Amino acid sequence: MTPRNQILAVALAGIAGLLGVSAALLWRHSSASSQIQLSTGTYLSPERSLPDFSLIDERGQSFRPSNLDGHWSLMFFGYTNCPDFCPTTLTTLAAMEKKLRAAGAAQRPQVVFISVDAKRDTPQQLAKYVPYFDPQFIGVTAKDQPTIEAVARQLGVAVAITPNADGSYTVDHSGAIFVVDPAGKIAAVLTGPFTADALQADFDRIVAVHG
């Protein structure tokens, strides 16, 4: 199995595990909130708790689950050298944020971009990269690769680092977006396909259910 096929398999298994608990418990919930349908992913009922983690943001400050309390957040794992999927997704998230601002939305999520490439994506690198998409986006990394891979693994995000003969390396990862509610719990896992309109519509549905 190639590294890319391996990571797809692990990603599917991880996301399935995260969503499986919700599916198994769904029969217990007959309210409309548990039956919400999303076009880009799956609503979790009940919500899932975030794993504990200690990361660092683009300013070099500590970033922990408590940084997500009190407001909606969209967490997305990627890396700054990603050639296509990461910048495309960040551009789409920026377009969604622009639409929400233009509509005067009462609730707008903070977007948190978490690097899976701790070696190259220092706080300084994230400080240059992330604001290009939106000045309000938050970039997060780790002091070392095992730390970020442990956090990703607990969330079902697959990460594969493949060394090359010339000493460089390639990075593969899965690309779900995690919707975190103001209580710091995962309310939905979005797996695409992503468009600004679809993300905005799904975010509005999730917020409406939470009240």
N, C-alpha and C positions, 0 to 999 in steps of 0.2 A: 504494500500500500504506500503510495507517495505521501510526502509530508503534507501536501495540501489536502489529500483525501483523508489523511489521519485527523487533521484538525477539523475538517467538516464533520467527521464522525464523532469526535469528542464534543464539538460544539452542540451538535444535535442531542447528544446524550445529556449534556449539562443543562441545556434549555428544557429538555423534556422532563428532567428531574425537578427543575424549578417549577414548571407548570403542572407537573403531575400531582403534587399535593393539592393544588387548587382544584384540579379536575376531580380528584377523589372525594373532596369535601363538598363539591358543588351541589350534590343532591340534598344536602342539609339546608340549603339556602333557597328559599322560594321567592324572595323579594326581587323587585325589578333590578336592583343594583347588582345582584349576582348574575343577571342575565345580560349584562351590557355586551354589545358586540362591537368590536373594533376592526377597522379595515386593515390596520398595519401590525396587529399583534394580539395579545391575549390579556384580558383583565384578570387580576388575581383576587379571588375571594375565598378565604380571607387574605389580607395582605401578608407579605413575607418580611421578616426582619432582615435588616442589613447585617452582614458580618462586621465584627469590630475590625478596624484597620487604623493605621497611622501612616499617612502619606504626607507629601509636601506640595504646596501650590507654587505657582510661577513666581511668587515673591520670596520663596524659601520659607514660608510659614507653615506650621503644622496644619494638616487637613485631615479631619476625623469625621465619623458619622454625625457628630453634633453640628458640623458646619452645614448640614442639610436640613436641620430642624427649622421649623417656622415658615417654610416656603416650599413651593413645588420645585422639583429639580428633574432634569433629564441627564442621565449619566451615559456616556458613550466611550468605549475603549478603542484606542487606536494608537498611531504613532506618527511623528511629524515627517518621516521619510516615506510614508505610504504614498504610492504613486497615483492611486485613483479613488478607492472606496472611501477612505477617511476624508480627504478634502471635499469629495462630492457630498458626503453625508453632512459635514460641517456647513457647507454652503447651503444645503437644504434646511438645516436647523436655523441658520441665520435668516433665511427667507421666511421661515415660519415665525420667528421672533419679530421680524419687520411687519408682518401681517398683523400680529397680535397688538403691536404698538399702534399701528395705524387704526385698528379697530377700537382702541381705547379699552382693551380687555382688562377686567378687574384682576385677573390672575394671569401672570406670565411666569413661566418656569425659568430658573437659572440653568444654563447649560454647562455641564462639567465634562471636560474632555480629559480622560485618564489615559496616560501613555503606558503602553505595554513594553516600551523600549527604554528602560531606566538608564542604560549606559549612555546613549546619545541624547536622550531627551532630558536634559538638565532643566532646572527652573529657568535659567537664562534662555535656553532654546525655546521653551514653551512661551516665555514672555514675548518673544519675537514672532512666534508662529500663530498662536491662538487669537490674538486681537485682530489679525488680518481678516478673520471671518466676522467677528463681532467684538467690539471693545469690552462688552460685558461678559463674554464667555470666560470661564475659569479653567485654567490648565493645571493638571495635577500629575505628579510623577512619584517615584520612590527613590530611596537612597541606593537600592540595589535591585537586581533583577528577581531574585527569589522572593522578595517582599511583594512586588507587584504581581508576580505569578500566583502567589498564595491567595491574594485578594481576588484575582480574576477567577481562579479555580473555584473558590467558594460561591461565586455568582454564576458558575456554569459557562464562563467565557474561556474559550480555548486559546492558548498562546503557544506558538512553536518557533523557536530560534534555530535556524539552520546555518552552520558555519560554511563558508566558501573556501576554496583552495588558496585564495589570495589574502586570507585573513579577515575579510569582511564577513558579513552575515546577512541573511534575509529574515524577515519577520512575517509570520502568518498569524491571523487572529480571527475570531468570530466577531460579528458586528451588530449585536443587539443593542437597543436603547432601553435603559431602565427608567421607568417613571417612578419617582420617589415622592411620596406625599409629605405634607408639612409635619407629620408625626415621625418622619424618618423611616417609613416603611415602603417597600416596593409594592406599588399599586398595579403596575402593568409591565409587561415585557413586550417591546415592539421589535419585530423582526423584518419588517418591510413587506413589499417595496415602499420606499420612502419618497413622498412628495410633500411640499410645504402645505398644500391644501389638506392632504390626508392626515398629516401629523397634527395640524391645527384642529381638524374636526375630531380626531381621537382624543386629543388633550382636552378639548371642551367637553366631550362626553364624560371623561374620567372626573373632571372637576365638578361637573353637574351632579354626578352620583354622590360625591363626597359632601356636597352642600357647601 
